[in-house]
Amino acid sequence: MQAKNGDNVKVHYTGKLVNGEQFDSSAGREPLAFTVGAGQMIKGFDAAIPGMSVGDKKTINIPAEEGYGERSEEAIIEFPKEHVPADMILTPGQQLTLTNQHGQPVPVVVVEVKDDVIILDANHFLAGKELVFDIELVEIG
């Protein structure tokens, strides 16, 4: 039996950058469960599953546009310093979570602290990067 769009599957995976630096893995955890083709995964990962059978393993390269997209200058935010609590000390590289207009959390990284604004980067940390995934299909439900 081969996986196809609409199937509920479970996979083990290891995600790396092309330089070999690992950024995520299901090793030591439950396998990742999702529905193939339902848009729950990044496009390149989702597209790799159809045709795989339980026990199959593969390594795929996912270009940025099929992963977390290209970096966007529109995701660089100037946040007024007056909206930051006075006792909060911010440093470049620090990770924060803002809330968007829909009440959803938006992870950001402090890029620079200026006199009147804080420069924040809301790009996903993997945006603009080619990704490499080792995938093993462990279940088709």
C-alpha positions as CSV (number, residue, x, y, z in Angstrom):
1,M,0.0,0.0,0.0
2,Q,1.4,3.4,-1.0
3,A,0.5,6.7,0.6
4,K,-1.6,9.1,-1.3
5,N,-3.3,12.5,-0.8
6,G,-6.0,12.3,1.9
7,D,-4.2,9.5,3.8
8,N,-3.4,9.9,7.5
9,V,0.2,9.1,7.9
10,K,2.9,9.0,10.6
11,V,6.5,9.7,9.8
12,H,9.8,9.9,11.6
13,Y,12.0,12.7,10.2
14,T,15.2,14.6,10.7
15,G,15.4,18.2,9.3
16,K,18.8,19.7,8.5
17,L,20.2,22.7,6.6
18,V,22.4,21.9,3.6
19,N,25.5,22.4,5.7
20,G,24.3,19.5,7.9
21,E,23.2,21.5,10.9
22,Q,20.1,19.7,12.3
23,F,17.2,22.0,13.3
24,D,14.5,19.4,14.2
25,S,14.0,15.6,14.5
26,S,11.3,13.2,15.7
27,A,14.0,10.9,17.2
28,G,13.0,9.9,20.7
29,R,9.5,11.2,20.2
30,E,6.2,10.0,18.7
31,P,6.2,10.0,14.9
32,L,4.7,13.1,13.3
33,A,1.1,12.5,12.2
34,F,-0.6,14.5,9.4
35,T,-3.0,14.2,6.5
36,V,-1.2,14.0,3.1
37,G,-2.1,16.9,0.8
38,A,-4.1,18.8,3.5
39,G,-1.7,21.7,3.8
40,Q,-0.6,20.8,7.3
41,M,3.0,20.5,6.3
42,I,5.3,22.6,4.2
43,K,4.7,22.0,0.5
44,G,8.0,20.2,-0.3
45,F,7.6,17.8,2.7
46,D,4.0,17.0,1.8
47,A,4.8,16.4,-1.8
48,A,7.4,13.8,-0.9
49,I,5.0,11.4,0.8
50,P,2.7,10.1,-2.0
51,G,4.1,6.9,-3.4
52,M,5.9,5.9,-0.2
53,S,5.1,2.6,1.5
54,V,5.4,1.8,5.2
55,G,9.1,1.3,6.0
56,D,10.3,3.4,3.0
57,K,13.0,5.9,3.8
58,K,14.1,8.8,1.6
59,T,16.2,12.0,1.8
60,I,14.7,15.1,0.1
61,N,16.0,18.6,-0.6
62,I,13.4,21.3,-0.3
63,P,14.1,24.7,-1.9
64,A,13.1,27.8,0.2
65,E,10.0,28.5,-1.9
66,E,8.6,25.0,-1.1
67,G,9.6,25.2,2.6
68,Y,9.1,28.3,4.7
69,G,9.4,30.8,1.7
70,E,11.9,33.4,1.0
71,R,12.8,36.0,3.6
72,S,10.5,39.1,3.3
73,E,11.6,42.6,4.1
74,E,7.9,43.2,5.0
75,A,8.4,41.0,8.0
76,I,10.9,43.4,9.4
77,I,8.9,45.5,11.9
78,E,9.7,48.8,13.6
79,F,8.0,48.4,17.0
80,P,7.6,51.6,19.1
81,K,9.7,51.4,22.2
82,E,6.9,53.2,24.2
83,H,4.8,50.0,23.9
84,V,7.5,47.9,25.7
85,P,7.3,47.7,29.5
86,A,10.0,50.0,31.0
87,D,11.5,47.1,33.0
88,M,11.9,44.8,30.0
89,I,15.5,44.7,28.7
90,L,15.7,43.7,25.1
91,T,18.9,42.5,23.3
92,P,19.6,41.6,19.7
93,G,19.0,37.9,19.0
94,Q,16.4,37.7,21.7
95,Q,13.2,35.8,20.8
96,L,9.8,37.2,21.6
97,T,6.2,36.5,20.8
98,L,3.8,39.2,19.6
99,T,0.1,38.8,19.0
100,N,-1.3,39.8,15.6
101,Q,-4.6,41.5,14.9
102,H,-6.4,38.1,14.9
103,G,-5.0,37.2,18.3
104,Q,-2.5,34.7,16.9
105,P,1.0,34.4,18.3
106,V,3.8,35.7,16.0
107,P,7.3,34.7,17.0
108,V,9.9,37.5,16.3
109,V,13.6,38.1,16.9
110,V,15.0,41.4,18.2
111,V,17.4,42.7,15.4
112,E,18.3,46.1,16.8
113,V,17.3,48.3,19.8
114,K,17.2,52.0,18.8
115,D,16.3,55.1,20.9
116,D,12.6,55.1,19.9
117,V,11.9,51.8,18.1
118,I,12.9,48.2,18.3
119,I,13.6,46.5,15.0
120,L,12.0,43.0,15.0
121,D,12.2,40.2,12.4
122,A,9.0,38.1,12.0
123,N,10.4,35.9,9.2
124,H,10.4,32.2,10.1
125,F,13.9,31.2,11.2
126,L,14.1,28.8,8.3
127,A,12.8,31.3,5.7
128,G,15.1,31.6,2.7
129,K,16.9,28.4,3.5
130,E,17.1,25.1,1.5
131,L,16.1,22.3,3.8
132,V,17.1,18.6,3.8
133,F,14.8,16.0,5.4
134,D,15.4,12.3,6.1
135,I,11.9,10.8,6.2
136,E,10.7,7.3,7.1
137,L,7.1,6.4,6.6
138,V,6.0,4.4,9.7
139,E,2.2,4.2,9.3
140,I,-0.6,4.8,6.8
141,G,-3.9,5.1,8.7
